[in-house]
Amino acid sequence: MNWSSILERNAEKYPDKESVIGLGKRLTFRDLHKRSNSLAQGLKDLGLGKGDIVGILLYNCCEYIEITFAINQIGAVWLPLNFRLAQDEFQYILENAGAKALITEQEFAPVISSLKSNLPELKHVLALGSDCPEGWLNYTDLIERNFGATIPHAEVGLEDLHRLIYTSGTTAHPKGVMLTYGNLYWKNIGHLLTFGLTGTDRTLVVGPLYHVGGMDLPGTGTLYAGGSLVILKKFDSVEILKAIDQEKVTNLWLSPAMTIMLFNEPSFDQYDVSSVRFIIDGGEKMPAILIKQFREKFPNAWFSDAYGLTETVSGDTFLAKDRMLHKLGSVGKPVPHLNVRVVDEHDNDVPPHEPGEICLKGPKVFKGYWKNPEATAEALRGGWFHTGDIGTLDEDGYLYIMDRKKDIIISGGENIASPEVERVIYEIPAVLEAAVIGIPHPKWLEVPKAYVALKPGETLTAEEVTQYCIEKLAKFKVPKEIEFIVQLPRNPSGKVLKRELRTMNKKKEIED
């Protein structure tokens, strides 16, 4: 049951097969197994064991994968940290989680060193690289000291914690999502069945590994099947194309923002991308125009528009290959062993095509929020996970995402789903990306405002955007303000940070 047993199995079955590739390293399953065992012994020697929280603060690298296996091997729980966080945010998460150890790299030494004295439970800090700050342990030395060690897998059950991952906070502190071994197991089964993952698959990892998009769509599923991961440190359109061409990548996950940048890469046609059999898109609703572009760029591949959340290890619904155009705009049907419903404010099912809150139920749904029983009870009421997302189901059971609850614009009593307006703006050839928020209005309470980024070298006026929207949308849905912006603020998974756009608008109102 222990996640590390998958690595042991693959090391026995495919010892010389490459498991993890990237940043100048190529590790076979035998290599990965030996290194993870050695690290596990080192962590055990430090007094770490079942249930202990071990933080990981790293950029994408091969070591990230061996660390997750090693932590689970001793029964500990790994805590992936967003490297973009501020010092106070690191402080809160490490303290709230009660982390006993942290594995990081030298770049983060200044911030972690300043925090360590305020974190009495944090006993050990391990650093990748040759130079360690005083009092820190050298990661490489720990592995070399124990190289060749083999230790048994800690006994774990389906309800035991595999990972603790914190969601991004909005008005409050982030919440720790408790993901169990059962959640991971059923997520992987769902993805193996949906995509037919085998040992021949090679997954390109371009999203950050601390995020479920980078780690699990379908990364952990690929390793489960005996396939290989090709890891890039960060998103780069040219490096992605090179990796696909050279490593014969079969699949990858991209956010809409990443997709836009990849499609607009001038050198795209110089690379062979024929090895790609599917691309998963997730993070936010993909504009229909980008799906059509995908068919031009990857004519033989399956573009699977997807929906998922951290609380479900992501990858909840996928649009089938034979429905890419027939159900354009849908994020598909749920994976095996997951149920979906759409409910009103009283938790009653709504009719087909009627909007409501998306609710999920199944063994891949999280255990609850760490040290937060109130939030857990609210999110999991009635045995269903209430996502806070607004969507519809059609008569065939296909899910369509409309918006987050908090992003729905209510103008004069009319509900406006911002993706509907964004989809229209994306149709304008000069537009690179767009986002719509609600802004205060003295009469209608809220009206839509659009933030628009243009493709390099293109020009467009606010009047032209408005006129195009008038031709495509009901009058009340047409943005009352258009503001041009160099690029939209996004989190690492590619989601537009609309709270930042609201903050920008408030500042502008004050200045005006």
C-alpha positions as CSV (number, residue, x, y, z in Angstrom):
1,M,0.0,0.0,0.0
2,N,2.9,2.3,0.7
3,W,3.6,4.6,-2.3
4,S,7.3,3.6,-2.1
5,S,6.4,0.0,-2.9
6,I,5.6,1.1,-6.5
7,L,9.2,2.2,-6.9
8,E,10.5,-1.1,-5.5
9,R,8.2,-3.0,-7.9
10,N,9.4,-1.0,-10.9
11,A,13.1,-1.3,-9.9
12,E,12.6,-5.1,-9.9
13,K,10.6,-5.2,-13.1
14,Y,12.4,-2.5,-15.1
15,P,15.8,-2.0,-13.4
16,D,17.5,-0.4,-16.4
17,K,14.6,1.6,-17.7
18,E,14.8,5.4,-17.2
19,S,12.5,6.6,-14.6
20,V,13.3,10.3,-14.2
21,I,15.1,12.5,-16.7
22,G,15.9,16.2,-16.4
23,L,18.4,18.9,-15.6
24,G,21.4,16.9,-16.7
25,K,20.4,13.7,-14.9
26,R,19.0,10.4,-16.2
27,L,18.0,8.0,-13.4
28,T,17.0,4.4,-14.0
29,F,14.4,2.8,-11.7
30,R,17.3,1.0,-10.1
31,D,19.1,4.3,-9.5
32,L,16.0,6.0,-8.2
33,H,15.2,3.1,-5.8
34,K,18.8,3.0,-4.4
35,R,18.9,6.7,-3.9
36,S,15.4,6.8,-2.3
37,N,16.3,3.9,0.1
38,S,19.5,5.7,1.1
39,L,17.7,8.9,1.8
40,A,15.0,7.1,3.7
41,Q,17.6,5.5,6.0
42,G,19.2,8.9,6.5
43,L,15.8,10.4,7.5
44,K,15.2,7.5,9.8
45,D,18.5,8.1,11.5
46,L,17.5,11.6,12.2
47,G,14.6,10.3,14.2
48,L,11.9,10.8,11.6
49,G,9.1,8.3,11.2
50,K,5.5,7.6,10.7
51,G,3.2,10.7,10.7
52,D,6.1,13.2,10.8
53,I,5.7,16.1,8.4
54,V,8.7,16.8,6.1
55,G,8.6,20.0,4.0
56,I,10.0,20.2,0.5
57,L,11.0,23.6,-0.8
58,L,12.6,23.1,-4.2
59,Y,12.4,24.0,-7.8
60,N,11.5,21.2,-10.2
61,C,14.3,18.6,-10.2
62,C,14.9,14.8,-10.2
63,E,15.6,14.9,-6.5
64,Y,12.0,16.0,-5.8
65,I,10.7,12.6,-6.9
66,E,13.2,10.5,-4.9
67,I,12.5,12.7,-1.9
68,T,8.7,11.9,-2.0
69,F,9.3,8.2,-2.2
70,A,11.9,8.3,0.6
71,I,9.6,10.3,2.9
72,N,6.7,7.9,2.4
73,Q,8.9,4.9,2.8
74,I,9.5,5.7,6.5
75,G,5.7,6.5,6.9
76,A,6.3,10.2,7.1
77,V,4.1,12.8,5.2
78,W,5.6,15.2,2.6
79,L,4.6,18.8,2.6
80,P,5.2,20.5,-0.8
81,L,5.9,24.3,-0.5
82,N,5.2,26.9,-3.1
83,F,8.6,28.5,-3.7
84,R,6.9,31.8,-4.6
85,L,5.5,32.4,-1.1
86,A,6.6,35.2,1.1
87,Q,8.5,34.7,4.4
88,D,5.4,35.1,6.6
89,E,3.6,32.5,4.5
90,F,6.4,30.0,4.9
91,Q,6.3,30.7,8.6
92,Y,2.6,30.1,8.9
93,I,2.6,26.8,6.9
94,L,5.6,25.2,8.5
95,E,4.3,26.2,12.0
96,N,0.7,25.1,11.3
97,A,1.8,21.8,9.8
98,G,4.3,21.2,12.6
99,A,7.0,20.3,10.2
100,K,10.0,18.4,11.8
101,A,12.3,18.6,8.8
102,L,12.7,20.6,5.6
103,I,14.5,19.7,2.4
104,T,15.4,22.8,0.4
105,E,18.2,24.5,-1.6
106,Q,20.7,27.3,-1.1
107,E,18.6,30.0,-2.8
108,F,16.1,29.8,0.1
109,A,18.8,29.8,2.8
110,P,18.3,33.5,3.8
111,V,14.5,33.2,4.4
112,I,14.7,29.7,6.1
113,S,17.6,30.6,8.3
114,S,15.7,33.6,9.6
115,L,12.6,31.5,10.3
116,K,14.2,28.5,12.0
117,S,14.6,30.1,15.4
118,N,10.8,30.8,15.4
119,L,10.0,27.2,14.5
120,P,10.9,25.0,17.5
121,E,9.5,21.9,16.0
122,L,11.7,22.2,12.9
123,K,14.6,20.1,14.0
124,H,16.5,19.4,10.7
125,V,17.1,21.3,7.4
126,L,18.7,19.5,4.5
127,A,20.1,21.4,1.6
128,L,20.8,20.4,-2.0
129,G,24.1,21.8,-3.3
130,S,27.7,21.8,-2.1
131,D,27.6,24.6,0.3
132,C,25.4,24.3,3.4
133,P,24.6,27.1,5.8
134,E,26.0,26.3,9.3
135,G,23.8,23.8,11.1
136,W,22.2,22.4,8.0
137,L,22.7,18.9,6.7
138,N,24.1,18.2,3.2
139,Y,21.6,16.2,1.2
140,T,24.2,14.5,-1.0
141,D,26.3,13.5,2.1
142,L,23.3,12.0,3.7
143,I,22.6,9.8,0.7
144,E,26.2,8.8,0.2
145,R,26.6,8.0,3.9
146,N,23.8,5.5,3.6
147,F,24.2,4.3,0.0
148,G,23.2,0.7,-0.4
149,A,20.9,0.7,2.6
150,T,17.5,-1.0,2.3
151,I,14.8,-0.6,4.8
152,P,11.3,-2.0,4.9
153,H,8.3,0.1,3.9
154,A,6.4,1.5,6.8
155,E,3.0,0.0,7.2
156,V,0.3,2.4,6.1
157,G,-3.5,2.2,5.4
158,L,-5.8,3.9,3.0
159,E,-6.7,6.5,5.5
160,D,-3.1,7.4,6.5
161,L,-1.7,10.7,5.2
162,H,0.4,10.6,2.1
163,R,0.8,14.3,1.5
164,L,-0.2,17.6,3.2
165,I,-0.6,20.4,0.7
166,Y,-1.8,24.0,1.4
167,T,-4.2,25.8,-0.8
168,S,-3.6,29.4,-1.7
169,G,-5.2,31.8,0.7
170,T,-7.5,34.7,-0.2
171,T,-8.9,36.6,2.7
172,A,-7.6,34.1,5.3
173,H,-4.7,31.8,5.9
174,P,-4.2,28.9,3.5
175,K,-5.8,25.6,4.4
176,G,-3.9,22.3,4.7
177,V,-5.4,19.7,2.4
178,M,-5.0,16.1,3.8
179,L,-4.4,13.7,1.0
180,T,-4.4,10.0,1.9
181,Y,-2.9,6.9,0.3
182,G,-6.4,6.0,-0.7
183,N,-6.8,9.3,-2.4
184,L,-3.6,8.8,-4.4
185,Y,-4.4,5.2,-5.2
186,W,-7.9,5.8,-6.6
187,K,-6.6,8.9,-8.5
188,N,-4.0,6.8,-10.2
189,I,-6.5,4.1,-11.0
190,G,-8.8,6.6,-12.5
191,H,-6.1,8.1,-14.7
192,L,-4.7,4.7,-15.8
193,L,-8.1,3.7,-16.9
194,T,-8.9,7.0,-18.6
195,F,-5.7,7.4,-20.5
196,G,-4.5,3.9,-20.9
197,L,-1.1,4.7,-19.2
198,T,1.6,2.1,-19.7
199,G,5.3,1.7,-19.2
200,T,5.8,3.2,-22.7
201,D,4.5,6.6,-21.6
202,R,6.8,9.5,-21.1
203,T,5.3,12.4,-19.2
204,L,6.7,15.9,-19.6
205,V,6.5,17.8,-16.3
206,V,6.4,21.6,-16.8
207,G,4.2,22.7,-14.0
208,P,5.7,23.0,-10.5
209,L,6.0,19.7,-8.6
210,Y,4.6,21.2,-5.5
211,H,1.3,21.6,-7.3
212,V,-1.1,18.7,-8.1
213,G,-1.0,19.7,-11.8
214,G,2.8,19.2,-12.0
215,M,3.0,16.1,-9.8
216,D,-0.2,14.3,-10.6
217,L,-1.5,15.1,-14.1
218,P,-0.6,12.4,-14.8
219,G,2.9,12.2,-13.2
220,T,2.3,9.8,-10.3
221,G,0.0,7.7,-12.6
222,T,2.8,7.4,-15.1
223,L,5.3,6.2,-12.5
224,Y,2.6,3.8,-11.2
225,A,2.5,2.3,-14.7
226,G,6.2,2.0,-15.0
227,G,6.6,5.0,-17.4
228,S,9.1,7.9,-17.3
229,L,9.0,11.5,-16.2
230,V,10.9,14.2,-18.1
231,I,11.3,17.2,-15.8
232,L,11.8,20.8,-16.8
233,K,12.8,23.3,-14.1
234,K,10.3,25.8,-15.3
235,F,7.9,26.6,-18.2
236,D,9.7,27.6,-21.4
237,S,8.1,27.1,-24.8
238,V,11.3,26.3,-26.6
239,E,12.5,23.9,-24.0
240,I,9.1,22.1,-24.0
241,L,9.3,21.7,-27.8
242,K,12.9,20.5,-27.5
243,A,12.0,18.0,-24.8
244,I,9.0,16.6,-26.8
245,D,11.2,16.2,-29.9
246,Q,14.3,14.7,-28.2
247,E,12.7,12.6,-25.5
248,K,9.6,11.5,-27.5
249,V,7.2,12.7,-24.9
250,T,3.8,11.1,-25.1
251,N,1.8,13.4,-22.7
252,L,1.9,16.5,-20.6
253,W,-0.2,18.9,-18.6
254,L,-0.6,22.5,-19.6
255,S,-2.6,25.4,-18.1
256,P,-4.4,27.7,-20.6
257,A,-1.7,30.3,-20.2
258,M,1.0,27.8,-21.0
259,T,-1.0,26.6,-24.0
260,I,-1.3,30.2,-25.3
261,M,2.5,30.8,-25.0
262,L,3.3,27.4,-26.6
263,F,1.0,28.0,-29.6
264,N,2.5,31.5,-30.1
265,E,6.1,30.2,-30.1
266,P,7.5,31.2,-33.6
267,S,9.8,28.2,-33.8
268,F,7.0,25.6,-33.1
269,D,7.1,24.1,-36.6
270,Q,10.8,23.3,-36.3
271,Y,10.2,20.5,-33.8
272,D,8.7,17.0,-34.2
273,V,5.7,16.7,-31.8
274,S,4.2,13.6,-33.3
275,S,5.0,11.5,-30.3
276,V,2.4,13.3,-28.2
277,R,-0.7,11.2,-27.8
278,F,-2.6,13.4,-25.3
279,I,-2.4,16.8,-23.5
280,I,-4.3,17.5,-20.4
281,D,-5.5,21.1,-19.9
282,G,-6.6,22.3,-16.6
283,G,-6.5,25.3,-14.2
284,E,-9.4,27.2,-15.8
285,K,-11.8,26.9,-18.6
286,M,-10.1,26.7,-22.0
287,P,-11.4,29.1,-24.6
288,A,-12.9,27.2,-27.6
289,I,-10.6,29.0,-30.0
290,L,-7.5,27.5,-28.3
291,I,-9.0,24.0,-28.6
292,K,-9.3,24.6,-32.4
293,Q,-5.7,25.8,-32.5
294,F,-4.6,22.6,-30.7
295,R,-6.0,20.5,-33.5
296,E,-3.9,22.3,-35.9
297,K,-0.7,22.1,-33.8
298,F,-1.2,18.5,-32.7
299,P,-3.5,16.9,-35.3
300,N,-3.0,13.3,-34.0
301,A,-3.2,14.0,-30.3
302,W,-6.1,14.0,-27.9
303,F,-6.7,17.3,-26.2
304,S,-8.5,16.6,-22.9
305,D,-10.0,19.6,-21.3
306,A,-10.1,18.7,-17.6
307,Y,-11.4,19.7,-14.2
308,G,-9.9,19.0,-10.8
309,L,-9.0,20.4,-7.5
310,T,-6.2,20.0,-4.9
311,E,-8.8,18.4,-2.6
312,T,-9.2,15.5,-5.1
313,V,-5.6,15.1,-6.2
314,S,-6.9,16.8,-9.3
315,G,-8.0,15.2,-12.6
316,D,-11.7,14.7,-11.7
317,T,-13.3,14.9,-15.2
318,F,-11.8,14.6,-18.7
319,L,-13.3,15.3,-22.1
320,A,-13.1,12.1,-24.2
321,K,-11.2,12.2,-27.5
322,D,-14.3,11.5,-29.6
323,R,-16.1,14.4,-27.9
324,M,-13.5,17.1,-28.4
325,L,-15.7,19.0,-30.9
326,H,-19.1,17.4,-30.3
327,K,-19.0,18.6,-26.6
328,L,-16.9,21.7,-27.2
329,G,-16.6,23.7,-24.0
330,S,-17.2,20.7,-21.7
331,V,-14.7,19.3,-19.3
332,G,-16.1,15.9,-19.8
333,K,-17.3,13.2,-17.5
334,P,-15.9,12.0,-14.1
335,V,-13.1,9.4,-13.9
336,P,-14.1,5.9,-12.6
337,H,-15.2,5.8,-9.0
338,L,-16.1,9.4,-8.8
339,N,-19.6,10.9,-8.8
340,V,-20.5,14.5,-9.7
341,R,-23.7,16.5,-9.1
342,V,-24.7,20.1,-9.5
343,V,-26.9,21.5,-6.7
344,D,-28.7,24.7,-5.7
345,E,-28.3,26.7,-2.4
346,H,-30.3,24.0,-0.6
347,D,-28.1,21.1,-1.9
348,N,-30.9,19.9,-4.2
349,D,-30.0,18.7,-7.7
350,V,-30.7,21.2,-10.4
351,P,-32.1,20.2,-13.9
352,P,-29.8,19.8,-16.9
353,H,-28.3,23.1,-18.1
354,E,-29.2,24.9,-14.9
355,P,-26.2,26.4,-13.1
356,G,-25.4,25.3,-9.5
357,E,-22.5,24.3,-7.3
358,I,-20.4,21.4,-8.4
359,C,-20.2,18.6,-5.8
360,L,-18.0,15.5,-5.9
361,K,-18.0,12.2,-4.1
362,G,-15.6,9.2,-4.2
363,P,-12.5,7.7,-2.7
364,K,-10.2,10.3,-4.3
365,V,-11.8,13.1,-2.4
366,F,-9.6,14.4,0.4
367,K,-9.9,13.5,4.1
368,G,-10.4,17.0,5.3
369,Y,-8.5,20.2,6.2
370,W,-5.6,20.0,8.6
371,K,-6.5,21.2,12.1
372,N,-9.7,22.8,10.7
373,P,-12.7,20.8,11.6
374,E,-15.1,23.7,10.9
375,A,-13.9,24.1,7.3
376,T,-13.9,20.3,6.8
377,A,-17.5,20.0,8.0
378,E,-18.6,22.8,5.7
379,A,-16.8,21.5,2.6
380,L,-17.8,17.8,3.1
381,R,-21.4,18.3,4.3
382,G,-23.8,15.6,3.4
383,G,-21.0,13.3,2.3
384,W,-20.2,15.4,-0.8
385,F,-17.3,17.7,-1.4
386,H,-18.8,21.2,-2.1
387,T,-16.2,22.7,-4.5
388,G,-17.3,26.3,-4.6
389,D,-17.3,26.1,-8.4
390,I,-20.4,26.9,-10.5
391,G,-21.2,24.7,-13.4
392,T,-23.9,22.8,-15.3
393,L,-24.5,19.2,-16.4
394,D,-26.1,18.5,-19.7
395,E,-28.6,15.7,-20.4
396,D,-25.8,13.4,-21.2
397,G,-23.9,14.0,-18.0
398,Y,-21.2,16.2,-19.4
399,L,-19.9,18.9,-17.0
400,Y,-19.5,22.6,-18.0
401,I,-17.6,25.0,-15.8
402,M,-19.0,28.5,-15.4
403,D,-17.1,30.2,-12.6
404,R,-16.1,30.2,-9.0
405,K,-18.9,31.2,-6.7
406,K,-17.0,34.4,-5.7
407,D,-16.3,35.2,-9.4
408,I,-19.9,35.2,-10.5
409,I,-20.9,38.8,-11.4
410,I,-24.4,39.8,-10.3
411,S,-25.4,42.8,-12.4
412,G,-28.9,44.2,-11.8
413,G,-30.1,40.8,-10.6
414,E,-28.6,39.0,-13.6
415,N,-25.8,36.4,-13.2
416,I,-22.9,36.8,-15.5
417,A,-20.3,34.0,-15.7
418,S,-17.0,35.7,-16.5
419,P,-15.7,32.8,-18.7
420,E,-18.6,33.4,-21.1
421,V,-17.4,37.0,-21.7
422,E,-13.8,36.0,-21.8
423,R,-14.5,33.4,-24.4
424,V,-15.9,36.1,-26.7
425,I,-12.9,38.4,-26.2
426,Y,-10.5,35.5,-27.0
427,E,-12.1,35.3,-30.4
428,I,-10.6,38.7,-31.3
429,P,-7.4,37.8,-33.3
430,A,-5.2,40.5,-31.6
431,V,-6.0,39.2,-28.1
432,L,-3.5,37.0,-26.3
433,E,-5.4,36.6,-23.1
434,A,-8.3,38.1,-21.2
435,A,-9.9,38.1,-17.8
436,V,-13.2,39.6,-16.6
437,I,-14.1,40.7,-13.1
438,G,-17.1,42.5,-11.5
439,I,-16.6,46.1,-10.4
440,P,-18.9,48.3,-8.3
441,H,-21.7,50.2,-10.0
442,P,-24.1,52.7,-8.4
443,K,-27.2,51.5,-10.2
444,W,-26.5,47.8,-11.1
445,L,-24.3,47.1,-8.1
446,E,-21.8,45.2,-10.3
447,V,-20.8,45.4,-13.9
448,P,-18.2,43.5,-15.9
449,K,-14.7,44.9,-16.5
450,A,-12.3,43.2,-18.9
451,Y,-8.5,43.1,-18.6
452,V,-6.9,42.4,-22.0
453,A,-3.4,41.5,-23.0
454,L,-2.4,41.7,-26.7
455,K,-0.2,39.6,-28.8
456,P,3.2,41.1,-29.6
457,G,3.0,43.7,-32.3
458,E,-0.8,43.9,-32.3
459,T,-3.0,46.9,-31.6
460,L,-6.5,47.2,-30.4
461,T,-8.8,49.8,-28.9
462,A,-11.3,49.5,-26.1
463,E,-14.0,50.6,-28.5
464,E,-13.2,47.8,-30.8
465,V,-13.4,45.2,-28.0
466,T,-16.7,46.7,-26.8
467,Q,-18.2,46.6,-30.3
468,Y,-17.2,43.0,-30.8
469,C,-18.8,42.0,-27.5
470,I,-22.0,43.9,-28.4
471,E,-22.3,41.8,-31.5
472,K,-21.9,38.5,-29.5
473,L,-23.3,39.1,-26.1
474,A,-26.4,40.3,-24.3
475,K,-26.1,44.0,-23.4
476,F,-25.8,43.4,-19.7
477,K,-22.8,41.0,-20.2
478,V,-20.8,43.5,-22.3
479,P,-17.8,44.9,-20.3
480,K,-18.4,48.5,-19.2
481,E,-14.6,49.0,-18.9
482,I,-11.7,47.7,-20.9
483,E,-8.2,47.9,-19.5
484,F,-5.2,46.8,-21.4
485,I,-2.4,45.0,-19.5
486,V,0.9,43.5,-20.4
487,Q,0.1,40.1,-18.9
488,L,-2.5,38.7,-16.5
489,P,-1.4,37.7,-13.0
490,R,-1.5,34.0,-12.6
491,N,-0.6,31.4,-10.0
492,P,1.9,28.6,-10.9
493,S,-0.9,26.3,-12.1
494,G,-2.0,28.9,-14.6
495,K,-5.1,30.2,-12.9
496,V,-5.8,33.9,-13.3
497,L,-5.5,35.6,-9.9
498,K,-8.7,37.6,-10.1
499,R,-8.3,38.8,-6.6
500,E,-5.2,40.7,-7.8
501,L,-7.2,42.2,-10.6
502,R,-9.8,43.4,-8.1
503,T,-7.0,44.9,-6.0
504,M,-5.6,46.7,-9.0
505,N,-9.1,48.1,-9.8
506,K,-9.6,49.3,-6.3
507,K,-6.2,51.1,-6.3
508,K,-7.1,52.7,-9.6
509,E,-10.5,53.9,-8.2
510,I,-8.7,55.5,-5.2
511,E,-6.2,57.2,-7.5
512,D,-8.9,58.5,-9.8
